[in-house]
């Protein structure tokens, strides 16, 4: 199973600001099973949804 990146947010958001979490919550409100993961190489938070690999 893979994942599709919907949006990326820099990790340096102001204190108390969670733009990736807020975006993922809006996606979930619209039926997307969005989650937030950290990409350590790019120092960014990614909002992702699972994808199914077709065999």
Secondary structure by P-SEA (a helix, b strand, c coil): cbbbbcccccccccccccaaaaaaaaaaaaccbbbbbbcccccbbbbbbbbbbcc
